[in-house]
């Protein structure tokens, strides 16, 4: 049985591996950013079209969602949306 040849990693191979890792990571980040933007837009439209017009609830929630972006949309989803659906049905 012949001895195994030592692994010869070249600088080009190392850069290629690092490049693939970075590009995969960036692709994942872009996908997450697009999903976050879609969620934000969905919550903003849902709030602007379905919140009752009496009082300032609609204006306050639209400002919160618009200024706090994904965190505001998540707050709206967790705090207000289910309560609004129970109150008015949509």
C-alpha positions as CSV (number, residue, x, y, z in Angstrom):
1,X,0.0,0.0,0.0
2,X,1.4,3.3,-1.1
3,X,1.6,6.2,1.5
4,X,-0.9,9.0,1.0
5,X,0.4,12.1,-0.6
6,X,0.3,15.2,1.7
7,X,-2.6,17.5,1.0
8,X,-1.4,20.5,-0.8
9,X,-3.7,23.4,-0.2
10,X,-2.8,26.4,-2.3
11,X,-3.7,29.9,-1.6
12,X,-6.0,29.9,-4.7
13,X,-7.9,27.0,-3.2
14,X,-8.2,28.7,0.1
15,X,-9.5,31.9,-1.5
16,X,-12.0,29.9,-3.6
17,X,-13.3,28.2,-0.5
18,X,-13.6,31.4,1.4
19,X,-15.3,33.1,-1.6
20,X,-17.9,30.3,-1.8
21,X,-18.6,30.6,1.9
22,X,-19.0,34.4,1.8
23,X,-21.2,34.3,-1.3
24,X,-23.5,31.6,0.4
25,X,-23.7,33.7,3.5
26,X,-24.6,36.8,1.5
27,X,-27.2,34.9,-0.4
28,X,-28.8,33.8,2.9
29,X,-28.7,37.4,4.2
30,X,-30.4,38.6,1.0
31,X,-33.1,36.0,1.3
32,X,-33.7,36.9,4.9
33,X,-33.8,40.6,4.1
34,X,-36.4,40.0,1.4
35,X,-38.5,37.9,3.7
36,X,-38.3,40.6,6.4
37,X,-39.3,43.3,3.9
38,X,-42.2,41.2,2.7
39,X,-43.4,40.6,6.3
40,X,-43.0,44.3,7.1
41,X,-45.0,45.3,4.0
42,X,-47.7,42.8,4.7
43,X,-48.2,44.1,8.3
44,X,-48.1,47.7,7.2
45,X,-50.8,47.1,4.5
46,X,-52.8,45.0,6.9
47,X,-52.7,47.7,9.5
48,X,-53.5,50.6,7.1
49,X,-56.4,48.8,5.5
50,X,-58.0,46.8,8.4
51,X,-57.6,48.9,11.6
52,X,-60.8,50.7,12.6
53,X,-60.8,54.4,11.7
54,X,-62.2,55.7,15.0
55,X,-59.6,56.9,17.4
56,X,-55.9,57.1,16.6
57,X,-55.1,53.3,16.6
58,X,-54.5,53.2,12.9
59,X,-52.2,56.2,12.7
60,X,-50.2,55.2,15.8
61,X,-49.7,51.6,14.6
62,X,-48.8,52.7,11.0
63,X,-46.2,55.1,12.5
64,X,-44.8,52.4,14.8
65,X,-44.6,49.9,11.9
66,X,-43.1,52.4,9.5
67,X,-40.4,53.7,12.0
68,X,-39.5,50.5,13.8
69,X,-39.6,48.4,10.6
70,X,-39.5,44.6,11.3
71,X,-39.6,45.1,15.1
72,X,-42.7,47.3,14.8
73,X,-44.3,44.8,12.4
74,X,-43.6,42.0,14.8
75,X,-45.0,44.0,17.7
76,X,-48.2,44.7,15.7
77,X,-48.5,41.0,14.9
78,X,-48.1,39.9,18.5
79,X,-49.9,42.7,20.3
80,X,-52.7,44.1,18.1
81,X,-53.6,41.9,15.1
82,X,-55.2,39.0,17.0
83,X,-57.1,41.5,19.2
84,X,-58.3,43.4,16.2
85,X,-59.4,40.2,14.5
86,X,-61.4,39.1,17.6
87,X,-63.0,42.6,17.9
88,X,-64.0,43.3,14.3
89,X,-63.6,40.0,12.5
90,X,-60.9,40.8,9.9
